[in-house]
Amino acid sequence: MRPAAATRKWALGALLALICGLLWGGAPARAHWDGYNPFAEARGQKLYTIRPPEIYYHNVGLLQLMVTNVGVVGNPGLVDSFGAGWQGGEYLYAAALWIGAVAPDDLAYVSTGAYEYELRPSIDPVDTIRESFEGATGGDRRGFSASGGDDDGDGMVDEDYLNGKDDDGDGMIDEDFSGISQQMYACEYWDYTEEAIQQYPEHRPLYLHIRQSSFAWSTEGANNFIGLEYTIQNVGFEVLRDLYIGYFVDSDAGLRSAPEFYTDDGGELRSVDTTYVDPTITYVCQQRIGGEFQDCARQQLHLDIAFMHDTPGSENGGNAEDDPPPAADGYFGGMFLGHTTDPFGERAPARVEIHTTQFFSSGGTYPE
């Protein structure tokens, strides 16, 4: 079991859409869980009583990243390998969704993927991780193919999610989804499975269905990051309000061979306003609100990037002034690419942004 040391963590108060990092070497795309789970074993519990979690690696670009179908990205002791790495250095222990909302009883509830495994697939073998890529049969998407994304010609685009099921009721399976990147993984899970309720009797589910897709590229310029997309749907009978979606990250940056490398991570939130000019766009756009025309090629972007890194001194247990630079000299962070918006700010935020960010240590007071 991992020692209970004070490790740095960060959490974002909105949906994480991108994990950026760098490299480690190639590894099998799929791993086998050996039954070890540091969180559940501490309470004398088992993570799964019927089926193990699915574990896959993104390994086509300059980033190795483990993904699972239990709401966790990274490697919280599930197998003997990196969670995310670059040049032999580790950058991620565990990252997971935190979803909170107020139910009709006016009480707030949260469903989490770490460190409690409250987000799980069903026990049906069909609910596994599925692999695809851009250009795969049935994976045409709008703007990237002659079909316009309508693979089966039924007038709908990407209506059949990559999950091994007939989502649109036409008798075919996964015939019209959106294939993205050179290595794509897709899975789905829920916050109200029987196993989660039995293991965590105090867990009050929000009755959510979550689809998780992740994308890795091997092409230069896009091979230093992995995209994560979550689609979260309320499938219960209750109206949820004041919904907040967070992303918890226990980064643990350092050289895995060094003792307690995870105890001294440094972190920062960087907010940047910038202008991006797309040379491929040559037309003008009209604003939905106000009606003004503007050059569509020019986009005003606000970027919020939370990241962590190793700090000097951790590998030898000495002072930063006396020790050489850290063995893990990359930076690992998350940046939002987008979420549902409402220009009037009534049913969703008016703009894409991080609501709040907290950096904290497991050995300190938990932030309110």
Solvent accessible surface area in square Angstrom, and as a share of the most:
residue,aa,sasa,rsa
1,M,140,0.62
2,R,66,0.24
3,P,74,0.47
4,A,116,0.90
5,A,26,0.20
6,A,49,0.38
7,T,1,0.00
8,R,74,0.27
9,K,8,0.03
10,W,2,0.01
11,A,14,0.11
12,L,3,0.02
13,G,15,0.14
14,A,12,0.10
15,L,21,0.10
16,L,0,0.00
17,A,13,0.10
18,L,10,0.05
19,I,2,0.01
20,C,35,0.21
21,G,4,0.04
22,L,46,0.23
23,L,53,0.27
24,W,83,0.29
25,G,38,0.36
26,G,70,0.67
27,A,22,0.17
28,P,99,0.62
29,A,34,0.26
30,R,134,0.49
31,A,27,0.21
32,H,150,0.67
33,W,26,0.09
34,D,102,0.53
35,G,34,0.32
36,Y,64,0.24
37,N,1,0.01
38,P,8,0.05
39,F,35,0.14
40,A,2,0.01
41,E,74,0.33
42,A,71,0.55
43,R,109,0.40
44,G,73,0.70
45,Q,54,0.24
46,K,138,0.58
47,L,3,0.01
48,Y,18,0.07
49,T,109,0.64
50,I,116,0.59
51,R,29,0.10
52,P,60,0.38
53,P,7,0.04
54,E,23,0.10
55,I,1,0.00
56,Y,22,0.08
57,Y,7,0.03
58,H,0,0.00
59,N,39,0.20
60,V,55,0.31
61,G,18,0.17
62,L,72,0.36
63,L,5,0.02
64,Q,1,0.00
65,L,0,0.00
66,M,0,0.00
67,V,0,0.00
68,T,0,0.00
69,N,1,0.00
70,V,0,0.00
71,G,5,0.04
72,V,0,0.00
73,V,1,0.00
74,G,0,0.00
75,N,12,0.06
76,P,0,0.00
77,G,21,0.20
78,L,0,0.00
79,V,21,0.12
80,D,131,0.68
81,S,21,0.14
82,F,17,0.07
83,G,0,0.00
84,A,0,0.00
85,G,0,0.00
86,W,45,0.16
87,Q,122,0.54
88,G,23,0.22
89,G,1,0.01
90,E,11,0.05
91,Y,5,0.02
92,L,1,0.01
93,Y,24,0.09
94,A,0,0.00
95,A,0,0.00
96,A,1,0.00
97,L,1,0.00
98,W,58,0.20
99,I,0,0.00
100,G,14,0.13
101,A,3,0.02
102,V,24,0.14
103,A,1,0.00
104,P,79,0.49
105,D,73,0.38
106,D,99,0.51
107,L,104,0.52
108,A,78,0.60
109,Y,43,0.16
110,V,76,0.44
111,S,0,0.00
112,T,19,0.11
113,G,0,0.00
114,A,1,0.01
115,Y,59,0.23
116,E,53,0.24
117,Y,0,0.00
118,E,14,0.06
119,L,0,0.00
120,R,2,0.01
121,P,3,0.02
122,S,35,0.22
123,I,96,0.49
124,D,71,0.37
125,P,113,0.71
126,V,40,0.23
127,D,8,0.04
128,T,29,0.17
129,I,7,0.03
130,R,64,0.23
131,E,95,0.42
132,S,9,0.06
133,F,104,0.43
134,E,65,0.29
135,G,60,0.58
136,A,15,0.11
137,T,137,0.80
138,G,10,0.10
139,G,1,0.01
140,D,43,0.23
141,R,45,0.16
142,R,162,0.59
143,G,72,0.69
144,F,126,0.53
145,S,40,0.26
146,A,119,0.93
147,S,49,0.31
148,G,28,0.27
149,G,0,0.00
150,D,28,0.15
151,D,43,0.22
152,D,43,0.22
153,G,62,0.60
154,D,64,0.33
155,G,68,0.65
156,M,95,0.42
157,V,47,0.27
158,D,47,0.24
159,E,40,0.18
160,D,0,0.00
161,Y,35,0.13
162,L,14,0.07
163,N,6,0.03
164,G,14,0.13
165,K,58,0.24
166,D,54,0.28
167,D,57,0.29
168,D,41,0.21
169,G,65,0.62
170,D,62,0.32
171,G,69,0.66
172,M,92,0.41
173,I,102,0.52
174,D,23,0.12
175,E,24,0.11
176,D,0,0.00
177,F,10,0.04
178,S,30,0.19
179,G,0,0.00
180,I,32,0.16
181,S,0,0.00
182,Q,77,0.34
183,Q,9,0.04
184,M,7,0.03
185,Y,4,0.01
186,A,1,0.01
187,C,4,0.03
188,E,6,0.03
189,Y,0,0.00
190,W,39,0.14
191,D,0,0.00
192,Y,70,0.27
193,T,20,0.12
194,E,113,0.50
195,E,21,0.10
196,A,0,0.00
197,I,62,0.31
198,Q,123,0.55
199,Q,22,0.10
200,Y,3,0.01
201,P,109,0.68
202,E,129,0.58
203,H,13,0.06
204,R,66,0.24
205,P,10,0.07
206,L,2,0.01
207,Y,71,0.27
208,L,4,0.02
209,H,22,0.10
210,I,0,0.00
211,R,61,0.22
212,Q,5,0.02
213,S,6,0.04
214,S,0,0.00
215,F,14,0.06
216,A,3,0.03
217,W,51,0.18
218,S,53,0.34
219,T,73,0.42
220,E,167,0.75
221,G,71,0.68
222,A,22,0.17
223,N,21,0.11
224,N,63,0.32
225,F,61,0.26
226,I,1,0.01
227,G,6,0.06
228,L,4,0.02
229,E,96,0.43
230,Y,16,0.06
231,T,77,0.45
232,I,41,0.21
233,Q,101,0.45
234,N,62,0.32
235,V,64,0.37
236,G,31,0.30
237,F,180,0.75
238,E,29,0.13
239,V,120,0.69
240,L,29,0.15
241,R,111,0.40
242,D,89,0.46
243,L,86,0.43
244,Y,116,0.44
245,I,35,0.18
246,G,10,0.10
247,Y,0,0.00
248,F,6,0.02
249,V,2,0.01
250,D,0,0.00
251,S,0,0.00
252,D,3,0.01
253,A,0,0.00
254,G,0,0.00
255,L,57,0.29
256,R,89,0.32
257,S,97,0.63
258,A,11,0.08
259,P,106,0.67
260,E,94,0.42
261,F,21,0.09
262,Y,15,0.06
263,T,47,0.27
264,D,41,0.21
265,D,6,0.03
266,G,16,0.15
267,G,29,0.28
268,E,68,0.30
269,L,70,0.35
270,R,116,0.42
271,S,65,0.42
272,V,59,0.34
273,D,111,0.58
274,T,54,0.31
275,T,56,0.32
276,Y,103,0.39
277,V,75,0.43
278,D,27,0.14
279,P,113,0.71
280,T,113,0.66
281,I,36,0.18
282,T,128,0.74
283,Y,132,0.50
284,V,100,0.58
285,C,47,0.28
286,Q,107,0.48
287,Q,69,0.31
288,R,204,0.74
289,I,98,0.50
290,G,65,0.62
291,G,26,0.25
292,E,106,0.47
293,F,140,0.58
294,Q,83,0.37
295,D,67,0.35
296,C,10,0.06
297,A,8,0.06
298,R,120,0.44
299,Q,69,0.31
300,Q,137,0.61
301,L,64,0.32
302,H,62,0.27
303,L,48,0.24
304,D,15,0.08
305,I,46,0.23
306,A,0,0.00
307,F,26,0.11
308,M,0,0.00
309,H,44,0.20
310,D,6,0.03
311,T,33,0.19
312,P,58,0.37
313,G,6,0.06
314,S,15,0.09
315,E,36,0.16
316,N,99,0.51
317,G,72,0.70
318,G,41,0.40
319,N,97,0.50
320,A,52,0.40
321,E,154,0.69
322,D,112,0.58
323,D,28,0.14
324,P,84,0.53
325,P,112,0.71
326,P,23,0.15
327,A,50,0.39
328,A,2,0.01
329,D,85,0.44
330,G,3,0.03
331,Y,128,0.49
332,F,2,0.01
333,G,3,0.03
334,G,0,0.00
335,M,33,0.15
336,F,16,0.07
337,L,110,0.55
338,G,29,0.28
339,H,45,0.20
340,T,108,0.63
341,T,58,0.34
342,D,23,0.12
343,P,54,0.34
344,F,149,0.62
345,G,42,0.40
346,E,145,0.65
347,R,224,0.82
348,A,19,0.15
349,P,72,0.45
350,A,61,0.47
351,R,122,0.44
352,V,49,0.28
353,E,71,0.32
354,I,20,0.10
355,H,122,0.55
356,T,64,0.37
357,T,27,0.16
358,Q,68,0.30
359,F,53,0.22
360,F,17,0.07
361,S,28,0.18
362,S,65,0.42
363,G,63,0.60
364,G,47,0.45
365,T,128,0.75
366,Y,128,0.49
367,P,32,0.20
368,E,201,0.90
